[in-house]
Each structure stands twice: as structure tokens, then as C-alpha cells.
Amino acid sequence: MSTSNASLWGILLAGGEGERLKGFVRERFGTEMPKQFCAFFGERTMLERTIRRVRLLIPSERLIVVGTAHHHAHILRSLGSSPPGTILLQPANRDTAPGIVLPLIQILQKDPNGFVAIFPSDHFVMPGYRFMRAVREAARFLACTGVDRPILLAVEPAWPEPEYGWIEPGTTVGVSNQHAIRRINQFIEKPSSEQAGCLMRDGWLWNTMVIVARASALMTLVREHLPELAAWFTLLQRFLGTVREQDLLNELYEAIPKINFSTSVLAVRSDPSLFLSVRNVRWNDLGTRERVLGTVTALAPLPSSHGRTPHGGLMSPM
């Protein structure tokens, strides 16, 4: 898969601790490592699967994996060799806003006019090529129209899940290669079970938390909604590549609280974000034992040529 936009960068968020799934991971693998470093289906970890999927569109030298320092060994096992500067280690996990802004300032320093696509590293997606085709169309729409608003990828819900974020579709603002780009009327994060059923009946969609945006526009949003965080990282940006960088990074992560990007930036904007709905894709964030086992069960009817690993996971493509 190729794209005419030569300055699309990828950010893979791999800094989570996987708290909700720790018991299941301990039971299944005898360890408490976060779910992005686990191989639930076959031999590849969720991080490895995400990297392979994203590389269908974005080359390794423009793909930045953001983790935490105490997971360094797990990250290296999943990545193997990688181009210099494409692994960023945070001193601590401070949720998704710092995890996005840290690579963002590095991308802006190298490519001020670039675009970024941001991916969680622990989601199940099949087929990967169809999902990445939608990412490409979102980037093309932004590049061709000059629109500065972020585009989120959404999928049609398979059940009324109360643990997910939901998006209310708004009016269509444009089309890219038959993919409609629409406004987001409203976000609802983790509704009640009853409310989730209502949202599904009313045509709301699941938010995959994959974001495509112009890098400079994304940083503008951070400055608008999280000015203190932006000030910290702007200071750090001046010292990138110097002997002061690591000390400042440590000081920054001691000072900042956990901040979620979706709830602190995207959901509070007066100018609505946009979304692109990806059809005919199986998506799951694997946040609970039930969703992991449900995905394994759903994959079981696939042809036996995919093979099975000794621990029972399915050797599924992408």
C-alpha cells in the first residue's frame, strides 16, 4: 500500500499498564506485562501486529513507538531493530496526552508541515489493509482540503459496549475516494449499559481512538486546551538532542499529572472534530477477559491454514 502523501508520520502509543487485564494476563502467561506485549492470537504480540499493520502505509523511519522506560525490554522484543530515534521512552506513564505530545514535538522539529496518524498499540483489527486504507484517505482529505481539524476513525458497533467511547455522527463535510468525512456532533465516553443500547439503536459509532491530523494543527489544539502541558513540552523541544534533554524530560514527567487526550482536548472543542467510518472491519480494544476470549472464539472458524500456536492462539493475518 502506498500513499501520495510523503510526510505522513505514525505514532504508536505503547505506554499503558494494562491494569484491567492484569489478572487474565497473569493467569494465561504467568506474567503481569501489559496487554500490548502479549500474544493473544498466535506468536505476535499486539504491538507487533500494530506495527505490521501501520507499516502497510507508513515506513519504519516515520513510525515512532512511545513507551515507558520500565517496559524497554518488552518494546525491544516486539520491535527488534528499528531506525534511530523511532523509540521514545517516557519516564512514567502519564496517559495519552503526554504520550502524544512527546513524539509530536519531535516530528514538528523534523517536518513542520507533516501529518500524523496516532494508533493505540493494543487493539485488534482485521483486516489491517482495509483499516489502513481508511487512514490514508483521511490524510489525503486533510492534505487536499487544507482542513485543520483532526479526523478520528470510527467503526459500526457490534454490540452495546459500555466500556467504549461513542461518537454521534453529524453532517457530511466531504468525500475522499468514496469515504465520507463527517462532523462529530457529540462524544460519550463509557456510557451505562442501558445508554449504550440506546446509542447503538440511534446510529452512534465506536471511537477507535485512531486520530489523523496535521501535526501543527494538533499542537495548536494542545496549546489551546492544555497550555501548561504545551509550555512544558515547548521548553523540552528547545533542548532536544542536547545533554539537557533527559534531565528536562525527567523533571517534566515528575511535574505533570495524567491527562487523557480524548477527554481533555477532542471532546471539549467548540469546533467539532471530524470522523471517517471504516466499514467491514473487525475492531476490539481487548480491554477485558471477555473481549479477548470472544475474539478468539470469533476467529476460530477461520481456515485451518492459518495454524495454531502451542498455547492455542490463532495464527491470524494482520
C-alpha positions as CSV (number, residue, x, y, z in Angstrom):
1,M,0.0,0.0,0.0
2,S,1.4,3.4,-0.9
3,T,0.3,7.0,-0.4
4,S,0.9,10.1,-2.3
5,N,1.4,12.0,0.9
6,A,5.1,11.5,1.6
7,S,5.0,13.2,5.0
8,L,2.6,11.1,7.0
9,W,4.1,10.0,10.3
10,G,2.8,7.3,12.7
11,I,2.7,7.5,16.5
12,L,2.1,4.2,18.3
13,L,1.0,4.6,21.9
14,A,2.6,1.7,23.9
15,G,2.9,3.2,27.4
16,G,-0.2,1.8,29.1
17,E,0.0,-0.6,32.1
18,G,-3.0,-2.8,31.1
19,E,-4.4,-2.7,34.6
20,R,-7.9,-4.1,33.7
21,L,-6.4,-7.2,32.1
22,K,-3.6,-7.9,34.5
23,G,-5.4,-10.9,36.2
24,F,-6.1,-12.5,32.9
25,V,-2.6,-12.0,31.6
26,R,-1.1,-13.4,34.8
27,E,-3.4,-16.5,34.5
28,R,-2.6,-17.0,30.8
29,F,1.1,-16.1,30.6
30,G,2.4,-16.2,34.1
31,T,3.4,-12.6,34.0
32,E,1.9,-9.1,34.6
33,M,3.2,-7.5,31.4
34,P,0.8,-5.0,29.8
35,K,-1.5,-6.4,27.1
36,Q,0.3,-4.7,24.2
37,F,3.2,-7.0,24.8
38,C,1.1,-10.2,24.9
39,A,0.5,-12.6,22.0
40,F,-3.2,-13.5,22.5
41,F,-3.6,-14.7,18.9
42,G,-0.6,-16.6,17.6
43,E,3.0,-15.7,18.2
44,R,3.0,-12.0,17.5
45,T,2.3,-9.5,20.3
46,M,-0.4,-6.9,19.9
47,L,2.4,-4.3,19.5
48,E,4.0,-6.4,16.7
49,R,0.6,-6.7,15.0
50,T,0.0,-3.0,15.2
51,I,3.5,-2.2,13.7
52,R,3.0,-4.6,10.8
53,R,-0.4,-3.1,10.1
54,V,0.8,0.5,10.2
55,R,3.8,-0.3,8.1
56,L,1.4,-1.1,5.2
57,L,1.2,2.7,4.9
58,I,3.9,4.4,6.9
59,P,7.6,3.4,6.6
60,S,9.7,2.5,9.7
61,E,11.7,5.7,9.7
62,R,8.5,7.7,10.2
63,L,6.9,5.4,12.7
64,I,7.5,6.4,16.4
65,V,6.8,4.0,19.2
66,V,6.1,5.7,22.6
67,G,6.5,3.6,25.7
68,T,7.6,3.8,29.3
69,A,11.2,3.2,30.5
70,H,10.4,0.2,32.6
71,H,8.9,-1.6,29.6
72,H,12.0,-1.1,27.4
73,A,12.9,-4.8,27.2
74,H,9.3,-5.7,26.1
75,I,9.4,-3.0,23.4
76,L,12.7,-4.2,22.1
77,R,11.5,-7.8,21.9
78,S,8.5,-6.6,19.8
79,L,10.4,-4.3,17.5
80,G,13.7,-5.9,17.1
81,S,15.9,-3.5,15.1
82,S,14.4,0.0,14.4
83,P,15.7,3.2,12.8
84,P,17.4,5.7,15.3
85,G,15.0,8.0,17.1
86,T,11.9,5.9,16.5
87,I,11.6,4.6,20.1
88,L,10.7,7.2,22.7
89,L,10.7,6.2,26.4
90,Q,8.7,8.2,28.9
91,P,10.0,8.2,32.5
92,A,6.5,7.2,33.6
93,N,3.0,6.6,32.1
94,R,1.0,9.9,32.2
95,D,-1.8,8.8,29.9
96,T,-2.3,9.6,26.3
97,A,-1.8,13.4,26.1
98,P,1.9,13.4,27.1
99,G,2.3,10.2,25.1
100,I,1.1,12.1,22.0
101,V,2.8,15.4,22.6
102,L,6.3,13.9,23.2
103,P,6.6,12.5,19.7
104,L,4.7,15.3,18.2
105,I,7.3,17.9,19.1
106,Q,10.0,15.7,17.6
107,I,8.0,15.3,14.4
108,L,7.4,19.0,14.2
109,Q,11.1,19.7,14.6
110,K,11.9,17.4,11.7
111,D,8.9,18.0,9.5
112,P,6.9,21.2,10.4
113,N,4.4,20.6,7.5
114,G,3.9,16.9,8.2
115,F,0.8,14.9,9.1
116,V,0.4,12.3,11.9
117,A,-1.7,9.2,12.4
118,I,-1.9,8.1,16.1
119,F,-2.6,4.5,17.0
120,P,-3.2,2.6,20.2
121,S,-0.8,-0.4,20.2
122,D,-3.1,-2.9,21.8
123,H,-6.2,-3.1,19.6
124,F,-7.3,-6.0,17.4
125,V,-8.1,-5.0,13.8
126,M,-8.9,-7.3,10.9
127,P,-8.4,-6.9,8.0
128,G,-5.5,-4.5,8.6
129,Y,-5.2,-3.3,5.0
130,R,-8.8,-2.1,4.9
131,F,-8.3,-0.1,8.1
132,M,-5.0,1.5,6.9
133,R,-6.7,2.4,3.6
134,A,-9.1,4.5,5.6
135,V,-6.2,6.2,7.4
136,R,-4.7,7.0,4.0
137,E,-7.9,8.6,2.8
138,A,-8.2,10.7,6.0
139,A,-4.7,12.0,5.4
140,R,-5.4,12.7,1.8
141,F,-8.6,14.6,2.7
142,L,-6.6,16.9,5.1
143,A,-3.8,17.4,2.6
144,C,-6.1,18.2,-0.3
145,T,-8.6,20.5,1.5
146,G,-6.3,22.3,4.0
147,V,-8.7,21.4,6.8
148,D,-7.0,21.8,10.2
149,R,-9.4,19.6,12.3
150,P,-8.4,16.1,13.4
151,I,-10.2,13.1,11.8
152,L,-11.0,10.2,14.0
153,L,-11.6,6.7,12.7
154,A,-14.9,5.1,13.8
155,V,-16.5,1.7,13.3
156,E,-20.0,0.4,13.4
157,P,-20.7,-1.2,16.8
158,A,-21.1,-4.9,17.0
159,W,-22.8,-4.8,20.5
160,P,-23.8,-2.1,23.0
161,E,-20.5,-1.9,24.8
162,P,-20.5,0.4,27.9
163,E,-16.6,0.4,28.1
164,Y,-16.0,2.2,24.8
165,G,-16.2,5.7,23.6
166,W,-19.1,6.6,21.3
167,I,-19.5,9.2,18.5
168,E,-22.7,10.8,17.3
169,P,-22.5,11.2,13.5
170,G,-23.1,14.7,12.1
171,T,-23.3,16.2,8.7
172,T,-21.0,15.2,5.8
173,V,-18.3,17.7,5.0
174,G,-16.5,15.9,2.2
175,V,-15.6,12.7,0.5
176,S,-12.3,11.0,-0.2
177,N,-12.3,8.1,-2.6
178,Q,-15.8,7.1,-1.5
179,H,-15.0,7.5,2.2
180,A,-17.4,10.1,3.7
181,I,-15.9,12.6,6.2
182,R,-18.4,13.8,8.7
183,R,-18.7,16.1,11.7
184,I,-18.8,14.6,15.2
185,N,-21.9,16.0,17.0
186,Q,-21.0,14.6,20.4
187,F,-18.7,12.2,22.3
188,I,-19.9,10.0,25.1
189,E,-17.2,8.1,27.0
190,K,-18.2,4.8,28.8
191,P,-22.0,5.1,28.9
192,S,-24.2,3.0,31.1
193,S,-25.2,-0.4,29.6
194,E,-28.8,1.0,29.1
195,Q,-27.4,4.2,27.4
196,A,-25.1,2.1,25.2
197,G,-28.1,0.2,23.9
198,C,-29.8,3.5,23.1
199,L,-26.7,4.9,21.3
200,M,-26.4,1.8,19.2
201,R,-30.1,2.0,18.2
202,D,-29.7,5.7,17.3
203,G,-26.8,5.0,14.9
204,W,-23.9,6.1,17.1
205,L,-20.4,4.6,16.3
206,W,-17.5,3.3,18.3
207,N,-14.5,5.6,18.6
208,T,-11.4,3.6,17.7
209,M,-9.2,6.3,19.2
210,V,-7.1,6.4,15.9
211,I,-6.5,10.0,15.0
212,V,-5.3,11.5,11.8
213,A,-4.3,15.2,11.8
214,R,-1.9,17.9,10.6
215,A,0.9,17.9,13.1
216,S,0.9,21.7,13.6
217,A,-2.9,21.8,14.0
218,L,-2.7,19.1,16.7
219,M,-0.1,21.1,18.6
220,T,-2.3,24.2,18.3
221,L,-5.1,22.3,20.0
222,V,-2.8,21.2,22.8
223,R,-1.8,24.9,23.4
224,E,-5.4,25.9,23.4
225,H,-6.8,23.2,25.8
226,L,-3.7,22.2,27.8
227,P,-1.5,25.4,27.9
228,E,0.6,24.3,30.8
229,L,1.5,20.9,29.2
230,A,2.2,22.7,25.9
231,A,4.6,25.1,27.7
232,W,6.5,22.2,29.3
233,F,7.0,20.4,26.1
234,T,7.8,23.6,24.2
235,L,10.7,24.1,26.6
236,L,11.8,20.5,26.1
237,Q,11.7,20.9,22.4
238,R,14.4,23.6,22.6
239,F,16.7,21.0,24.2
240,L,16.1,18.0,22.0
241,G,19.3,16.3,21.1
242,T,21.3,18.1,23.8
243,V,22.8,16.9,27.1
244,R,19.9,18.6,29.0
245,E,17.2,16.6,27.2
246,Q,16.9,13.6,29.5
247,D,17.1,15.7,32.7
248,L,14.3,18.0,31.5
249,L,12.2,15.0,30.4
250,N,12.5,13.5,33.9
251,E,11.6,16.8,35.5
252,L,8.6,17.2,33.2
253,Y,7.2,13.8,34.0
254,E,7.6,14.4,37.7
255,A,5.6,17.6,37.4
256,I,2.7,16.7,35.1
257,P,-0.4,14.7,36.1
258,K,-2.1,12.0,34.0
259,I,-4.0,13.7,31.2
260,N,-6.2,11.9,28.6
261,F,-6.1,13.4,25.2
262,S,-9.5,12.5,24.0
263,T,-11.4,13.8,27.1
264,S,-9.1,16.9,27.6
265,V,-8.8,18.0,24.0
266,L,-11.0,16.4,21.4
267,A,-14.2,16.1,23.5
268,V,-14.1,19.7,24.7
269,R,-13.6,21.5,21.4
270,S,-16.1,24.1,20.3
271,D,-15.2,23.5,16.7
272,P,-16.2,19.8,16.2
273,S,-13.7,17.2,15.1
274,L,-14.4,15.0,12.1
275,F,-14.6,11.3,11.6
276,L,-14.4,8.7,8.9
277,S,-16.4,5.5,9.3
278,V,-14.5,2.3,8.5
279,R,-16.8,-0.5,7.2
280,N,-16.3,-4.2,7.2
281,V,-13.6,-4.2,9.8
282,R,-13.5,-6.2,13.0
283,W,-12.2,-3.9,15.8
284,N,-11.8,-4.6,19.5
285,D,-9.7,-2.9,22.2
286,L,-9.3,-6.2,24.2
287,G,-9.7,-4.4,27.5
288,T,-11.4,-7.3,29.3
289,R,-11.1,-11.1,29.6
290,E,-14.5,-11.5,27.9
291,R,-13.5,-9.5,24.9
292,V,-10.2,-11.4,24.4
293,L,-12.0,-14.8,24.7
294,G,-14.8,-13.5,22.5
295,T,-12.4,-12.5,19.8
296,V,-10.6,-15.9,20.0
297,T,-14.0,-17.6,19.6
298,A,-15.0,-15.4,16.7
299,L,-11.7,-16.2,14.9
300,A,-11.9,-20.0,15.4
301,P,-14.0,-20.7,12.2
302,L,-11.2,-19.2,10.0
303,P,-9.5,-21.7,7.7
304,S,-7.1,-24.1,9.4
305,S,-4.2,-23.0,7.1
306,H,-3.7,-20.0,9.4
307,G,-2.4,-22.5,12.0
308,R,-2.5,-22.5,15.8
309,T,0.3,-21.9,18.3
310,P,1.0,-24.3,21.2
311,H,-0.9,-22.0,23.6
312,G,-4.0,-22.1,21.5
313,G,-3.9,-18.7,19.9
314,L,-4.9,-18.3,16.3
315,M,-2.2,-17.5,13.7
316,S,-4.4,-14.9,12.1
317,P,-3.3,-12.4,9.3
318,M,-2.7,-8.8,10.5
